[in-house]
Amino acid sequence: MSKATSGAPVELIYSGMTDDKANLSYRIKVNTDKPIDEVHLTLKAVDSKGKVHEDNIVWQNIVGSTRKPIESGKTYEDQTPLDPGTTTAEASLKEIIFKDGTRWSAK
């Protein structure tokens, strides 16, 4: 499922929950040449009691324990751990922080 935002510097494509329901799996496709520092996502999850939980995810291109550049034209795959008992979850693009300190917001 793509959560593309028109004119967004990145496209968020999420695959949904992993089969074991332990993680939310997603991809981030970079559509800008402007150097990106961080991508902020909003996670909405529903637990087994029907309660909605909202959380923020700060994505950086960290491989192992080393931070790598976020490069134009590339697509990055990642997963975010979910709380035990989560029945559904989805992510949406919130904001982009660029290396020069400027921001783009999905509003």
Secondary structure, DSSP 8 states (H G I E B T S, - for coil): -B---TT-SEEEEEEEE-TTSSEEEEEEEE--SS-EEEEEEEEEEEETTS-EEEEEEEE--EETTEE--B-TT-EEEEEEE--TTEEEEEEEEEEEEETTS-EEE--
